[in-house]
Amino acid sequence: MKLLCSPTSPYSSKVLMAAHYLELGVTEIRVDTNAGPAILVDNNPLGKIPTLLTDDGVSVFDSVAIMHYFGRLKNRKLYPSKNGKRTDAEILEALCDGICDCLLAIVYERRFRDEEKVHQPWIDRQWKKAVSGLNHISAHPPKIGRRLNGGHFALAATIGYLELRFKGQWEAEHPELIDWARKFEKKFPAYQELKAHG
Ligand SMILES: N[C@@H](CCC(=O)N[C@@H](CS)C(=O)NCC(=O)O)C(=O)O
């Protein structure tokens, strides 16, 4: 399997951590989404990463579909089997991915608009949503038990992205998340190399 991805992408980080956890052999192919290379746009009409190219010639996106694809390859070991816990894990993943969507909207607003056209109210609106999501998670940090699941990887990826792109803007208000990441790394030492970095 090949994964079209980037080291700075939080969704790529999430699926790479899951692949590592499940001991799946995945070859990383780093792509620049701005350049829209053929290998990406021919396999994902949205031109987004991560996109997985399976050994059967199927392309799988987005990151949630890849997570569930991985889970099915490994006997459904990526999400809890009991309904309630599974729903919790899926909601946590949706919340973390949603926070990343807001963070990315901020990064893209600054990156792709001419400086004088950057719309600060839009940035503020996205940041408010991201903080609201982080507050929610800080109030109920997910337990790290015997097994990790897709929700844990999504949160770890989100924290990694915050460290990369929003240094100094969230840590003081969210010590619970720093503490959580420390516990997560103890359980999953590969976090250091698989979190978003640039
Ligand atoms: N919902 C998607 C989001 C993927 C996404 O937005 N990826 C970003 C990189 S972190 C991307 O490909 N951006 C390029 C673009 O939107 O053109 C997922 O979970 O995979």
The ligand as an SDF file (V2000), in Angstrom:
LIG
                    3D

 20 19  0  0  0  0  0  0  0  0999 V2000
  -11.4520   15.5260    5.4090 N   0  0  0  0  0  0  0  0  0  0  0  0
  -10.1550   15.2900    4.8240 C   0  0  0  0  0  0  0  0  0  0  0  0
   -9.3030   16.5430    4.9230 C   0  0  0  0  0  0  0  0  0  0  0  0
   -8.0260   16.3960    4.1440 C   0  0  0  0  0  0  0  0  0  0  0  0
   -7.3160   17.7310    3.9330 C   0  0  0  0  0  0  0  0  0  0  0  0
   -7.9260   18.8000    3.9680 O   0  0  0  0  0  0  0  0  0  0  0  0
   -6.0010   17.6640    3.7070 N   0  0  0  0  0  0  0  0  0  0  0  0
   -5.2380   18.8470    3.4200 C   0  0  0  0  0  0  0  0  0  0  0  0
   -3.8100   18.7230    3.9160 C   0  0  0  0  0  0  0  0  0  0  0  0
   -3.7000   18.6190    5.6600 S   0  0  0  0  0  0  0  0  0  0  0  0
   -5.1610   19.0060    1.9190 C   0  0  0  0  0  0  0  0  0  0  0  0
   -5.0590   18.0450    1.2020 O   0  0  0  0  0  0  0  0  0  0  0  0
   -5.1770   20.2530    1.4450 N   0  0  0  0  0  0  0  0  0  0  0  0
   -4.9970   20.5840    0.0680 C   0  0  0  0  0  0  0  0  0  0  0  0
   -6.2120   21.1800   -0.5580 C   0  0  0  0  0  0  0  0  0  0  0  0
   -7.2430   21.3190    0.1170 O   0  0  0  0  0  0  0  0  0  0  0  0
   -6.1120   21.4810   -1.7280 O   0  0  0  0  0  0  0  0  0  0  0  0
   -9.4850   14.1040    5.5080 C   0  0  0  0  0  0  0  0  0  0  0  0
   -9.8740   13.8000    6.6610 O   0  0  0  0  0  0  0  0  0  0  0  0
   -8.6370   13.4370    4.9160 O   0  0  0  0  0  0  0  0  0  0  0  0
  1  2  1  0
  2  3  1  0
  2 18  1  0
  3  4  1  0
  4  5  1  0
  5  6  2  0
  5  7  1  0
  7  8  1  0
  8  9  1  0
  8 11  1  0
  9 10  1  0
 11 12  2  0
 11 13  1  0
 13 14  1  0
 14 15  1  0
 15 16  2  0
 15 17  1  0
 18 19  2  0
 18 20  1  0
M  END
$$$$
